[in-house]
Amino acid sequence: MSNETAAEAREITVAHAPERHRYELRDGDATIGFTIYRRLQPGQDQVVFVHTEVDDAYSGQGLASKLARFALDDVKSSGRRILPLCPYIAAFVRKHHEYDDVLDVPAQGEAETEEARWSK
């Protein structure tokens, strides 16, 4: 018999929730994190990531990274481009150059304005 705890045994999944304009981390039926995106115009090929968060109870497990990779891989595989206004997503793509070919750089001040909107 394994000494694995219930917490270690659970499987955290990642899913796209397009009706909510976000990618979600899920622990069973519970949403424990998400990254929100928006499209600037219908039919536009750019996906703008604006905010990412993971429940504090799940911090330190690499789940934000798992979420970011899933979301960015999905955008890239669909042929769309990435505009990282979210500080977490921006930091992630600076370290993971496999997204360079689909990455758009925010205009000066654009990311700070978006973050201020979310921190209210």
PEJO-V715290 format. One record per residue. N is the residue number from 1. RES is the residue in one letter. D_CENTER is the distance of its C-alpha to the mean C-alpha in whole Angstrom. Layout:
n={N | N}
res={RES | RES}
d_center={D_CENTER | D_CENTER}
This chain:
n={1 | 2 | 3 | 4 | 5 | 6 | 7 | 8 | 9 | 10 | 11 | 12 | 13 | 14 | 15 | 16 | 17 | 18 | 19 | 20 | 21 | 22 | 23 | 24 | 25 | 26 | 27 | 28 | 29 | 30 | 31 | 32 | 33 | 34 | 35 | 36 | 37 | 38 | 39 | 40 | 41 | 42 | 43 | 44 | 45 | 46 | 47 | 48 | 49 | 50 | 51 | 52 | 53 | 54 | 55 | 56 | 57 | 58 | 59 | 60 | 61 | 62 | 63 | 64 | 65 | 66 | 67 | 68 | 69 | 70 | 71 | 72 | 73 | 74 | 75 | 76 | 77 | 78 | 79 | 80 | 81 | 82 | 83 | 84 | 85 | 86 | 87 | 88 | 89 | 90 | 91 | 92 | 93 | 94 | 95 | 96 | 97 | 98 | 99 | 100 | 101 | 102 | 103 | 104 | 105 | 106 | 107 | 108 | 109 | 110 | 111 | 112 | 113 | 114 | 115 | 116 | 117 | 118 | 119 | 120}
res={M | S | N | E | T | A | A | E | A | R | E | I | T | V | A | H | A | P | E | R | H | R | Y | E | L | R | D | G | D | A | T | I | G | F | T | I | Y | R | R | L | Q | P | G | Q | D | Q | V | V | F | V | H | T | E | V | D | D | A | Y | S | G | Q | G | L | A | S | K | L | A | R | F | A | L | D | D | V | K | S | S | G | R | R | I | L | P | L | C | P | Y | I | A | A | F | V | R | K | H | H | E | Y | D | D | V | L | D | V | P | A | Q | G | E | A | E | T | E | E | A | R | W | S | K}
d_center={36 | 33 | 32 | 29 | 28 | 26 | 23 | 23 | 24 | 21 | 18 | 15 | 13 | 10 | 11 | 10 | 12 | 13 | 15 | 13 | 11 | 8 | 6 | 8 | 9 | 13 | 16 | 19 | 19 | 17 | 13 | 12 | 9 | 6 | 4 | 7 | 8 | 12 | 14 | 17 | 20 | 21 | 21 | 19 | 17 | 15 | 11 | 10 | 7 | 9 | 8 | 6 | 8 | 10 | 14 | 16 | 18 | 15 | 15 | 16 | 15 | 12 | 10 | 7 | 8 | 8 | 5 | 4 | 7 | 8 | 5 | 7 | 10 | 10 | 11 | 13 | 15 | 16 | 17 | 15 | 14 | 11 | 12 | 10 | 11 | 9 | 10 | 8 | 6 | 10 | 11 | 10 | 11 | 14 | 15 | 14 | 16 | 16 | 13 | 16 | 18 | 15 | 14 | 16 | 17 | 17 | 20 | 22 | 21 | 18 | 15 | 17 | 18 | 15 | 14 | 18 | 17 | 15 | 17 | 20}
